[in-house]
């Protein structure tokens, strides 16, 4: 937690939002963290959330719309999924709602449009 490390995280959009309580959230696409731009045709996501309070619900968000809601009821959660690529630029993020009302959110991961992917 140095000033330089915080500046680097902000510059690279590797940030998370919380309404209060801290959590360990790791959201990745093809092993690249939040804030990344992914330009690969095959995309595999992983989400890991560790908290001190039980997680009530996880939301997977694509383009600002919640596409998947998962009821959890635990303090440790891990989920992996594969997604087909769209033709346009996409961005994905995740939100976690704890049973005590606290909320967490990730910065997005951007997927370049398929037409921009080098062949």
DSSP file (Angstrom, degrees, kcal/mol; ACC not computed):
  #  RESIDUE AA STRUCTURE BP1 BP2  ACC     N-H-->O    O-->H-N    N-H-->O    O-->H-N    TCO  KAPPA ALPHA  PHI   PSI    X-CA   Y-CA   Z-CA
    1    1 A X              0   0    0      0, 0.0     2,-0.2     0, 0.0     3,-0.0   0.000 360.0 360.0 360.0  60.0    0.0    0.0    0.0
    2    2 A X     >  -     0   0    0      1,-0.1     4,-2.3     0, 0.0     5,-0.2  -0.599 360.0-112.7 -95.7 163.8    2.5    2.6   -1.2
    3    3 A X  H  > S+     0   0    0     -2,-0.2     4,-2.4     1,-0.2     5,-0.2   0.906 119.5  51.1 -60.0 -41.6    1.6    5.8   -2.9
    4    4 A X  H  > S+     0   0    0      2,-0.2     4,-2.3     1,-0.2    -1,-0.2   0.896 109.4  49.5 -64.2 -41.0    3.3    4.5   -6.1
    5    5 A X  H  > S+     0   0    0      2,-0.2     4,-2.2     1,-0.2    -1,-0.2   0.897 111.7  48.7 -66.4 -40.5    1.4    1.2   -6.0
    6    6 A X  H  X S+     0   0    0     -4,-2.3     4,-2.4     2,-0.2    -2,-0.2   0.918 111.4  49.7 -64.7 -42.5   -1.9    3.0   -5.6
    7    7 A X  H  X S+     0   0    0     -4,-2.4     4,-2.6     1,-0.2    -2,-0.2   0.913 110.7  50.0 -62.2 -42.7   -1.1    5.4   -8.4
    8    8 A X  H  X S+     0   0    0     -4,-2.3     4,-1.8     2,-0.2    -1,-0.2   0.899 110.3  50.5 -63.0 -41.1   -0.2    2.4  -10.7
    9    9 A X  H  <>S+     0   0    0     -4,-2.2     5,-2.6     2,-0.2    -2,-0.2   0.913 112.4  46.3 -64.4 -42.9   -3.5    0.6   -9.8
   10   10 A X  H ><5S+     0   0    0     -4,-2.4     3,-1.4     1,-0.2    -2,-0.2   0.922 111.4  51.7 -64.6 -43.8   -5.6    3.8  -10.6
   11   11 A X  H 3<5S+     0   0    0     -4,-2.6    -1,-0.2     1,-0.3    -2,-0.2   0.853 114.2  43.5 -60.6 -36.0   -3.7    4.3  -13.9
   12   12 A X  T 3<5S-     0   0    0     -4,-1.8    -1,-0.3    -5,-0.2    -2,-0.2   0.247 111.4-119.3 -97.3  12.2   -4.4    0.7  -14.9
   13   13 A X  T < 5 +     0   0    0     -3,-1.4     2,-1.2     1,-0.2    -3,-0.2   0.782  64.0 145.4  58.0  31.8   -8.0    0.8  -13.8
   14   14 A X      < +     0   0    0     -5,-2.6     2,-0.3    -6,-0.2    -1,-0.2  -0.558  32.0 127.4 -97.0  69.2   -7.4   -2.1  -11.3
   15   15 A X        -     0   0    0     -2,-1.2    92,-1.7    -5,-0.1     2,-0.3  -0.841  42.6-158.9-127.5 161.1   -9.9   -0.8   -8.7
   16   16 A X  E     -A  106   0A   0     -2,-0.3     2,-0.4    90,-0.2    90,-0.2  -0.959  12.9-139.6-134.6 151.0  -12.8   -2.0   -6.7
   17   17 A X  E     -A  105   0A   0     88,-3.0    88,-2.3    -2,-0.3     2,-0.3  -0.881  19.4-179.5-113.3 147.5  -15.6   -0.1   -5.0
   18   18 A X  E     -A  104   0A   0     -2,-0.4    86,-0.2    86,-0.2     4,-0.1  -0.997  31.7-142.7-144.4 144.7  -17.1   -0.9   -1.6
   19   19 A X  S    S-     0   0    0     84,-2.1    85,-0.1    -2,-0.3     3,-0.1   0.475  83.5 -53.6 -84.0  -1.1  -19.8    0.6    0.5
   20   20 A X  S    S+     0   0    0      1,-0.5    -2,-0.1    83,-0.3    84,-0.0  -0.402 109.1  75.4 171.7 -86.9  -17.8   -0.1    3.6
   21   21 A X  S    S-     0   0    0      1,-0.1    -1,-0.5    -2,-0.1    -2,-0.1  -0.211  73.7-117.9 -60.4 142.6  -16.4   -3.4    4.7
   22   22 A X        +     0   0    0     -3,-0.1    30,-0.5    -4,-0.1     2,-0.3  -0.414  33.8 177.2 -79.9 158.6  -13.3   -4.7    2.8
   23   23 A X        -     0   0    0     28,-0.1     2,-0.7    -2,-0.1    28,-0.2  -0.969  34.4-116.2-152.7 161.7  -13.1   -7.9    0.7
   24   24 A X  E     +B   50   0A   0     26,-2.7    26,-2.2    -2,-0.3     2,-0.5  -0.917  40.5 175.5-104.6 107.0  -10.7   -9.8   -1.4
   25   25 A X  E     -B   49   0A   0     -2,-0.7     2,-0.5    24,-0.2    24,-0.2  -0.959  11.6-177.5-117.9 126.9  -12.2   -9.8   -5.0
   26   26 A X  E     +B   48   0A   0     22,-2.9    22,-2.0    -2,-0.5     2,-0.5  -0.936   5.6 174.0-126.6 108.0  -10.4  -11.3   -7.9
   27   27 A X  E     +B   47   0A   0     -2,-0.5     7,-0.7    20,-0.2     2,-0.3  -0.965  13.1 169.0-115.8 123.4  -12.1  -10.9  -11.3
   28   28 A X  E     -BC  46  33A   0     18,-2.7    18,-2.2    -2,-0.5     2,-0.4  -0.944  28.0-158.2-137.7 153.8  -10.1  -12.1  -14.3
   29   29 A X  E >  S-BC  45  32A   0      3,-2.3     3,-1.6    -2,-0.3    16,-0.2  -0.984  89.1 -14.4-131.2 121.3  -10.5  -12.8  -18.0
   30   30 A X  T 3  S-     0   0    0     14,-3.0    15,-0.1    -2,-0.4     3,-0.1   0.894 129.6 -56.3  50.8  43.1   -7.9  -15.1  -19.6
   31   31 A X  T 3  S+     0   0    0     13,-0.4     2,-0.4     1,-0.2    -1,-0.3   0.653 112.4 124.0  64.3  19.7   -5.8  -14.6  -16.5
   32   32 A X  E <   -C   29   0A   0     -3,-1.6    -3,-2.3     4,-0.0    -1,-0.2  -0.926  56.9-128.3-109.1 135.2   -5.9  -10.8  -17.0
   33   33 A X  E >   -C   28   0A   0     -2,-0.4     3,-1.7    -5,-0.2    -5,-0.2  -0.123  39.9 -64.7 -78.7 174.5   -7.2   -8.6  -14.1
   34   34 A X  T 3  S+     0   0    0     -7,-0.7    75,-0.2     1,-0.2    -1,-0.2  -0.170 121.2  39.7 -51.6 150.0   -9.8   -5.9  -14.0
   35   35 A X  T 3  S+     0   0    0     73,-2.8    -1,-0.2     1,-0.3    74,-0.2   0.236  90.5 125.5  89.9 -13.4   -8.9   -2.9  -16.0
   36   36 A X    <   -     0   0    0     -3,-1.7    74,-2.4   -23,-0.1     2,-0.5  -0.358  57.6-136.8 -78.6 157.3   -7.4   -5.0  -18.8
   37   37 A X  E     -d  110   0A   0     72,-0.2     2,-0.5    -3,-0.1    74,-0.2  -0.979  21.2-157.2-110.9 119.6   -8.3   -4.9  -22.5
   38   38 A X  E     +d  111   0A   0     72,-3.4    74,-2.5    -2,-0.5    -8,-0.1  -0.855  17.9 177.0-103.3 127.6   -8.6   -8.5  -23.8
   39   39 A X        +     0   0    0     -2,-0.5     2,-0.3    72,-0.2    79,-0.2  -0.293  42.3 113.1-124.8  48.1   -8.2   -9.0  -27.6
   40   40 A X        -     0   0    0      1,-0.1    -2,-0.1    77,-0.1    77,-0.0  -0.894  64.2-134.8-117.8 148.9   -8.5  -12.8  -27.8
   41   41 A X  S    S+     0   0    0     -2,-0.3     2,-0.5     1,-0.0    44,-0.3   0.903  92.5  59.1 -71.4 -40.7  -11.3  -14.8  -29.5
   42   42 A X  S    S-     0   0    0     42,-0.1     2,-0.5    40,-0.0    42,-0.1  -0.779  72.0-170.0 -90.9 129.1  -11.7  -17.3  -26.6
   43   43 A X  E     - E   0  83A   0     40,-0.7    40,-1.8    -2,-0.5     2,-0.4  -0.978  10.6-179.8-127.0 127.8  -12.6  -15.8  -23.3
   44   44 A X  E     - E   0  82A   0     -2,-0.5   -14,-3.0    38,-0.2   -13,-0.4  -0.992  12.9-159.7-124.7 126.4  -12.7  -17.5  -19.9
   45   45 A X  E     -BE  29  81A   0     36,-3.3    36,-1.9    -2,-0.4     2,-0.3  -0.719   8.1-172.9-105.0 152.5  -13.7  -15.6  -16.8
   46   46 A X  E     -BE  28  80A   0    -18,-2.2   -18,-2.7    -2,-0.3     2,-0.4  -0.992   1.4-171.0-142.2 144.5  -13.0  -16.3  -13.2
   47   47 A X  E     +BE  27  79A   0     32,-2.5    32,-2.4    -2,-0.3     2,-0.4  -0.998   3.8 179.9-135.9 129.7  -14.3  -14.6  -10.0
   48   48 A X  E     -BE  26  78A   0    -22,-2.0   -22,-2.9    -2,-0.4     2,-0.4  -0.999   3.3-177.5-130.6 130.2  -13.2  -15.2   -6.5
   49   49 A X  E     -BE  25  77A   0     28,-2.6    28,-2.5    -2,-0.4     2,-0.4  -0.994   4.1-178.6-130.9 127.4  -14.7  -13.3   -3.5
   50   50 A X  E     +BE  24  76A   0    -26,-2.2   -26,-2.7    -2,-0.4     2,-0.3  -0.995  15.5 161.4-124.8 126.0  -13.5  -13.7    0.1
   51   51 A X  E     -     0   0A   0     24,-2.5   -28,-0.1    -2,-0.4     4,-0.1  -0.887  46.7-128.8-137.2 166.9  -15.3  -11.7    2.9
   52   52 A X  E    S+     0   0A   0    -30,-0.5     2,-0.3    -2,-0.3    23,-0.1   0.615  97.5  56.5 -90.2 -14.5  -15.7  -11.8    6.6
   53   53 A X  E    S-     0   0A   0     22,-0.1    21,-0.1    21,-0.1    -2,-0.1  -0.872 102.6 -89.8-113.9 149.7  -19.5  -11.5    6.2
   54   54 A X  E     -     0   0A   0     -2,-0.3    45,-2.8    19,-0.1     2,-0.5  -0.289  37.2-127.0 -60.6 139.2  -21.7  -13.9    4.3
   55   55 A X  E     -FE  98  74A   0     19,-3.4    18,-2.6    43,-0.3    19,-0.8  -0.750  21.6-172.8 -85.7 128.0  -22.3  -13.1    0.6
   56   56 A X  E     -     0   0A   0     41,-2.5    16,-1.9    -2,-0.5     2,-0.3   0.880  65.1  -1.0 -86.6 -43.8  -26.0  -13.0   -0.3
   57   57 A X  E     -FE  97  71A   0     40,-2.1    40,-3.0    14,-0.2     2,-0.4  -1.000  52.0-152.8-153.5 145.0  -25.8  -12.5   -4.1
   58   58 A X  E     -FE  96  70A   0     12,-2.4    12,-3.0    -2,-0.3     2,-0.4  -0.972  15.0-159.7-117.2 134.8  -23.2  -12.2   -6.9
   59   59 A X  E     -FE  95  69A   0     36,-3.1    36,-2.3    -2,-0.4     2,-0.5  -0.967   6.6-153.9-116.5 131.5  -24.1  -10.4  -10.1
   60   60 A X  E     -FE  94  68A   0      8,-2.7     7,-2.6    -2,-0.4     8,-1.3  -0.917  20.4-160.9 -99.6 124.9  -22.3  -10.8  -13.4
   61   61 A X  E     -FE  93  66A   0     32,-3.0    32,-2.4    -2,-0.5     2,-0.5  -0.920  14.2-176.7-117.6 130.5  -22.7   -7.7  -15.5
   62   62 A X  E >  S-FE  92  65A   0      3,-2.7     3,-1.9    -2,-0.4    30,-0.2  -0.988  77.0 -14.5-126.2 121.2  -22.1   -7.3  -19.2
   63   63 A X  T 3  S-     0   0    0     28,-3.4    29,-0.1    -2,-0.5    -1,-0.1   0.776 128.5 -54.2  61.1  27.3  -22.4   -3.9  -20.9
   64   64 A X  T 3  S+     0   0    0     27,-0.3     2,-0.4     1,-0.2    -1,-0.3   0.320 117.7 108.1  90.0  -8.4  -24.1   -2.5  -17.8
   65   65 A X  E <  S-E   62   0A   0     -3,-1.9    -3,-2.7     2,-0.0     2,-0.5  -0.875  73.2-122.4-106.1 133.6  -26.9   -5.2  -17.7
   66   66 A X  E     +E   61   0A   0     -2,-0.4    -5,-0.2    -5,-0.2     3,-0.1  -0.616  33.9 172.4 -71.3 118.9  -27.0   -7.9  -15.1
   67   67 A X  E     +     0   0A   0     -7,-2.6     2,-0.3    -2,-0.5    -1,-0.2   0.594  64.6  27.9-104.8 -14.4  -26.9  -11.2  -17.1
   68   68 A X  E     -E   60   0A   0     -8,-1.3    -8,-2.7     2,-0.0     2,-0.5  -0.965  58.1-169.0-151.1 131.5  -26.5  -13.6  -14.2
   69   69 A X  E     -E   59   0A   0     -2,-0.3     2,-0.5   -10,-0.2   -10,-0.2  -0.987  11.1-168.6-120.6 124.8  -27.5  -13.5  -10.5
   70   70 A X  E     -E   58   0A   0    -12,-3.0   -12,-2.4    -2,-0.5     2,-0.4  -0.958  16.1-142.3-118.8 124.5  -26.2  -16.2   -8.2
   71   71 A X  E     +E   57   0A   0     -2,-0.5   -14,-0.2   -14,-0.2   -15,-0.1  -0.696  31.0 165.9 -79.3 134.3  -27.5  -16.8   -4.6
   72   72 A X  E     -     0   0A   0    -16,-1.9   -16,-0.2    -2,-0.4    -1,-0.2   0.815  20.0-173.2-119.4 -64.6  -24.4  -17.6   -2.5
   73   73 A X  E     +     0   0A   0    -18,-2.6     2,-0.3     1,-0.2   -17,-0.2   0.918  56.2  92.8  59.9  50.1  -24.8  -17.5    1.3
   74   74 A X  E    S-E   55   0A   0    -19,-0.8   -19,-3.4   -21,-0.1    -1,-0.2  -0.956  76.6-124.6-155.6 168.5  -21.1  -18.1    2.2
   75   75 A X  E    S+     0   0A   0     -2,-0.3   -24,-2.5   -21,-0.3     2,-0.4   0.500  98.0  53.9 -96.4  -5.4  -18.0  -16.0    2.9
   76   76 A X  E     +E   50   0A   0    -26,-0.2     2,-0.4   -21,-0.1   -26,-0.2  -0.992  65.7 172.5-133.3 126.0  -16.0  -17.7    0.1
   77   77 A X  E     +E   49   0A   0    -28,-2.5   -28,-2.6    -2,-0.4     2,-0.4  -0.996   8.5 176.5-137.9 136.2  -17.1  -17.9   -3.5
   78   78 A X  E     +E   48   0A   0     -2,-0.4     2,-0.3   -30,-0.2   -30,-0.2  -0.992   7.4 170.1-140.2 133.4  -15.4  -19.0   -6.7
   79   79 A X  E     -E   47   0A   0    -32,-2.4   -32,-2.5    -2,-0.4     2,-0.4  -0.998  10.5-169.4-145.0 137.3  -17.0  -19.2  -10.1
   80   80 A X  E     +E   46   0A   0     -2,-0.3     2,-0.3   -34,-0.2   -34,-0.2  -0.961  14.0 166.2-125.0 145.4  -15.6  -19.8  -13.6
   81   81 A X  E     -E   45   0A   0    -36,-1.9   -36,-3.3    -2,-0.4     2,-0.4  -0.991  26.5-136.7-155.6 158.8  -17.4  -19.4  -17.0
   82   82 A X  E     -E   44   0A   0     -2,-0.3     2,-0.4   -38,-0.2   -38,-0.2  -0.894  21.1-164.4-114.2 144.1  -16.8  -19.2  -20.7
   83   83 A X  E     -E   43   0A   0    -40,-1.8   -40,-0.7    -2,-0.4     2,-0.2  -0.986  20.4-122.3-132.6 143.3  -18.5  -16.7  -23.0
   84   84 A X        -     0   0    0     -2,-0.4     2,-0.2   -42,-0.1   -42,-0.1  -0.553  39.2-112.7 -74.2 146.7  -18.9  -16.4  -26.7
   85   85 A X        -     0   0    0    -44,-0.3     2,-0.2    -2,-0.2    -1,-0.1  -0.568  23.4-140.0 -84.4 144.5  -17.6  -13.1  -28.1
   86   86 A X        -     0   0    0      2,-0.3    28,-0.8    -2,-0.2     4,-0.1  -0.451  22.3-115.3 -91.3 172.4  -19.8  -10.5  -29.6
   87   87 A X  S    S+     0   0    0     26,-0.2    28,-0.7    -2,-0.2     2,-0.2   0.710  94.7  58.3 -80.1 -21.4  -19.0   -8.4  -32.7
   88   88 A X  S    S-     0   0    0     25,-0.2    -2,-0.3     1,-0.1    26,-0.1  -0.573 103.1 -74.5-107.1 169.0  -18.8   -5.1  -30.8
   89   89 A X        -     0   0    0     -2,-0.2     2,-0.3    24,-0.1    23,-0.2  -0.387  55.1-168.7 -57.5 133.8  -16.7   -3.8  -27.9
   90   90 A X  E     - G   0 111A   0     21,-2.3    21,-3.0    -4,-0.1     2,-0.4  -0.906  13.6-160.9-125.1 154.0  -17.9   -5.4  -24.6
   91   91 A X  E     - G   0 110A   0     -2,-0.3   -28,-3.4    19,-0.2     2,-0.3  -0.997   7.2-167.3-137.3 139.8  -17.2   -4.7  -21.0
   92   92 A X  E     +FG  62 109A   0     17,-2.4    17,-2.3    -2,-0.4     2,-0.3  -0.916  12.8 160.5-122.4 144.1  -17.8   -7.1  -18.1
   93   93 A X  E     -F   61   0A   0    -32,-2.4   -32,-3.0    -2,-0.3     2,-0.3  -0.916  23.8-132.1-149.7 177.4  -17.8   -6.4  -14.3
   94   94 A X  E     -F   60   0A   0     -2,-0.3    12,-2.2   -34,-0.2     2,-0.4  -0.970   8.9-162.6-137.3 151.0  -19.1   -8.0  -11.1
   95   95 A X  E     -FH  59 105A   0    -36,-2.3   -36,-3.1    -2,-0.3     2,-0.4  -0.979   4.5-160.4-130.5 146.0  -21.0   -7.0   -8.1
   96   96 A X  E     -FH  58 104A   0      8,-2.2     8,-2.5    -2,-0.4     2,-0.5  -0.995   1.4-161.9-127.2 133.1  -21.4   -8.7   -4.7
   97   97 A X  E     -FH  57 103A   0    -40,-3.0   -41,-2.5    -2,-0.4   -40,-2.1  -0.966  13.8-148.3-113.3 122.8  -24.1   -8.0   -2.2
   98   98 A X  E >   -F   55   0A   0      4,-2.9     3,-1.9    -2,-0.5   -43,-0.3  -0.499  25.9-112.7 -87.0 159.8  -23.5   -9.1    1.4
   99   99 A X  T 3  S+     0   0    0    -45,-2.8   -44,-0.1     1,-0.3    -1,-0.1   0.776 117.2  58.7 -61.8 -26.3  -26.2  -10.3    3.8
  100  100 A X  T 3  S-     0   0    0    -46,-0.4    -1,-0.3     2,-0.1   -45,-0.1   0.397 123.9-101.7 -85.9   4.8  -25.6   -7.2    5.9
  101  101 A X  S <  S+     0   0    0     -3,-1.9    -2,-0.1     1,-0.3    -1,-0.0   0.269  76.1 138.6  97.1 -11.0  -26.3   -4.9    3.0
  102  102 A X        -     0   0    0     -5,-0.1    -4,-2.9   -84,-0.0     2,-0.4  -0.360  37.4-154.1 -65.2 149.6  -22.7   -4.0    2.0
  103  103 A X  E     - H   0  97A   0     -6,-0.2   -84,-2.1   -82,-0.0     2,-0.3  -0.976  11.0-169.3-130.2 141.3  -22.0   -3.9   -1.7
  104  104 A X  E     -AH  18  96A   0     -8,-2.5    -8,-2.2    -2,-0.4     2,-0.3  -0.944   5.5-175.7-124.8 149.2  -18.8   -4.4   -3.7
  105  105 A X  E     -AH  17  95A   0    -88,-2.3   -88,-3.0    -2,-0.3     2,-0.3  -0.996  13.7-139.2-144.1 149.4  -18.2   -3.8   -7.4
  106  106 A X  E     -A   16   0A   0    -12,-2.2   -90,-0.2    -2,-0.3     2,-0.1  -0.694  25.7-107.7-102.6 157.2  -15.2   -4.3   -9.7
  107  107 A X        -     0   0    0    -92,-1.7   -13,-0.2    -2,-0.3    -1,-0.1  -0.417  53.3 -95.7 -66.3 159.6  -13.8   -2.2  -12.5
  108  108 A X        -     0   0    0    -74,-0.1   -73,-2.8   -15,-0.1     2,-0.5  -0.305  19.9-138.5 -77.5 163.9  -14.7   -3.6  -15.9
  109  109 A X  E     - G   0  92A   0    -17,-2.3   -17,-2.4   -75,-0.2     2,-0.4  -0.994  25.6-142.2-112.7 129.1  -12.6   -5.8  -18.2
  110  110 A X  E     -dG  37  91A   0    -74,-2.4   -72,-3.4    -2,-0.5     2,-0.5  -0.772   9.1-158.4 -97.6 136.4  -13.0   -4.7  -21.8
  111  111 A X  E     -dG  38  90A   0    -21,-3.0   -21,-2.3    -2,-0.4   -72,-0.2  -0.963  22.3-129.0-111.2 120.4  -13.2   -7.2  -24.7
  112  112 A X        -     0   0    0    -74,-2.5     5,-0.1    -2,-0.5   -72,-0.1  -0.272  35.8 -89.4 -64.2 154.3  -12.2   -5.7  -28.0
  113  113 A X    >   -     0   0    0      1,-0.1     3,-2.0     3,-0.1     4,-0.5  -0.344  34.2-120.0 -61.8 144.6  -14.6   -6.1  -30.9
  114  114 A X  G >  S+     0   0    0    -28,-0.8     3,-1.4     1,-0.3    -1,-0.1   0.851 113.5  62.2 -56.9 -35.8  -13.9   -9.3  -32.9
  115  115 A X  G 3  S+     0   0    0    -28,-0.7    -1,-0.3     1,-0.3   -27,-0.1   0.710 102.6  52.0 -64.7 -18.0  -13.2   -7.2  -36.0
  116  116 A X  G <  S+     0   0    0     -3,-2.0     2,-0.4     2,-0.1    -1,-0.3   0.527  84.4 104.8 -93.4  -7.5  -10.3   -5.6  -34.2
  117  117 A X  S <  S-     0   0    0     -3,-1.4   -77,-0.1    -4,-0.5     2,-0.1  -0.611  76.7-120.5 -78.7 126.9   -8.7   -8.9  -33.2
  118  118 A X              0   0    0     -2,-0.4    -1,-0.1   -79,-0.2    -2,-0.1  -0.381 360.0 360.0 -65.7 143.1   -5.6   -9.7  -35.3
  119  119 A X              0   0    0     -2,-0.1    -1,-0.1     0, 0.0    -2,-0.0   0.412 360.0 360.0-104.0 360.0   -5.8  -12.9  -37.3
